[in-house]
Amino acid sequence: MLAVVAIEGWAYLRMNLAHGQLIAEIRRAESDDHKITKDIVNKILGGRAPDDSVAIKVAVGEERYDLYYFSGLLKTRELCIHYGVQGKFQGDPEVVEVTSVIPDEVLAKKVE
């Protein structure tokens, strides 16, 4: 029982730390002229590649959603990072949103 709690706790902690650091970066970007690019996301997530990536066409380009999964024995937690077209910075897309829930438009695209 203790092993299950430890594994679930570790997955929860890793996801919460990454989510909190990304939210702090977004708040900093809103107050300063600070841009959150893929390099900053990689640094926060320890160089981890996304488990899944979905591109969605919009009127002015393409938005990307990178999905990271933090798996325990009982539950898998998701972290969704949304790169928007309006946030282009020196050719690199900028993070515009971080959620712990996968948006419906991403789920629909994954089913196709």
C-alpha positions as CSV (number, residue, x, y, z in Angstrom):
1,M,0.0,0.0,0.0
2,L,2.8,2.4,0.9
3,A,4.5,1.7,-2.5
4,V,1.2,2.7,-4.4
5,V,0.9,5.9,-2.4
6,A,4.6,6.7,-3.1
7,I,4.2,6.2,-6.8
8,E,1.0,8.1,-7.1
9,G,2.4,10.9,-4.9
10,W,5.6,11.2,-7.1
11,A,3.5,11.5,-10.3
12,Y,1.3,14.1,-8.7
13,L,4.2,16.0,-7.3
14,R,6.1,16.1,-10.7
15,M,3.0,17.3,-12.6
16,N,2.2,19.9,-9.9
17,L,5.7,21.3,-9.9
18,A,5.9,21.6,-13.7
19,H,2.4,23.2,-13.8
20,G,3.2,25.7,-11.1
21,Q,6.5,26.7,-12.7
22,L,4.9,27.2,-16.1
23,I,2.1,29.3,-14.5
24,A,4.7,31.4,-12.8
25,E,6.4,32.0,-16.1
26,I,3.1,33.0,-17.7
27,R,2.4,35.5,-14.9
28,R,6.0,36.9,-15.4
29,A,5.3,37.1,-19.1
30,E,2.2,39.1,-18.5
31,S,4.0,41.7,-16.4
32,D,7.3,41.9,-18.2
33,D,8.3,41.6,-21.9
34,H,9.1,38.0,-21.3
35,K,8.3,35.3,-23.8
36,I,7.9,31.6,-22.9
37,T,9.3,29.5,-25.7
38,K,9.9,25.8,-26.2
39,D,13.4,26.2,-24.6
40,I,11.9,27.4,-21.3
41,V,9.4,24.6,-21.3
42,N,12.2,22.1,-21.9
43,K,14.2,23.6,-19.1
44,I,11.2,23.3,-16.7
45,L,10.4,19.8,-17.7
46,G,14.0,18.6,-17.6
47,G,14.5,18.2,-21.3
48,R,11.5,15.8,-21.6
49,A,10.0,15.4,-25.0
50,P,6.2,15.7,-25.2
51,D,4.3,12.4,-25.1
52,D,1.9,13.7,-27.8
53,S,1.7,16.8,-29.9
54,V,-1.4,18.0,-31.8
55,A,-1.4,20.7,-34.4
56,I,-4.7,22.5,-35.1
57,K,-5.3,24.8,-38.1
58,V,-6.8,28.2,-37.3
59,A,-7.6,31.1,-39.5
60,V,-4.2,32.7,-39.3
61,G,-1.9,29.7,-39.0
62,E,-1.4,26.7,-36.9
63,E,-1.6,26.3,-33.1
64,R,0.2,23.4,-31.3
65,Y,-0.7,21.6,-28.2
66,D,2.0,19.5,-26.5
67,L,0.8,16.9,-24.1
68,Y,2.8,15.5,-21.2
69,Y,1.5,12.5,-19.2
70,F,2.5,11.8,-15.6
71,S,1.5,8.2,-14.9
72,G,1.0,6.6,-11.5
73,L,-0.4,3.1,-10.9
74,L,-4.0,4.3,-10.5
75,K,-4.2,7.5,-12.5
76,T,-2.5,9.3,-15.3
77,R,-2.3,13.1,-15.0
78,E,-2.1,15.3,-18.1
79,L,-0.3,18.6,-18.6
80,C,-1.3,20.4,-21.8
81,I,0.9,23.3,-23.1
82,H,-0.8,25.5,-25.8
83,Y,1.5,27.3,-28.3
84,G,-0.4,30.0,-30.1
85,V,0.1,31.7,-33.5
86,Q,-0.3,35.2,-32.0
87,G,2.7,34.6,-29.8
88,K,5.3,34.1,-32.4
89,F,8.7,35.2,-31.1
90,Q,11.7,35.2,-33.4
91,G,10.1,32.3,-35.4
92,D,9.4,30.2,-32.3
93,P,5.8,29.8,-31.1
94,E,5.1,31.2,-27.6
95,V,3.2,29.4,-24.8
96,V,-0.2,31.1,-24.3
97,E,-1.9,28.6,-22.0
98,V,-1.1,25.7,-19.6
99,T,-3.8,23.4,-18.4
100,S,-4.1,20.2,-16.5
101,V,-7.0,19.1,-18.7
102,I,-6.8,18.3,-22.4
103,P,-9.1,20.7,-24.3
104,D,-12.0,19.2,-26.3
105,E,-10.6,20.4,-29.7
106,V,-7.4,18.4,-29.0
107,L,-9.3,15.3,-28.0
108,A,-11.4,15.5,-31.2
109,K,-8.2,15.9,-33.3
110,K,-6.6,12.9,-31.6
111,V,-9.6,10.7,-32.5
112,E,-9.4,11.6,-36.2
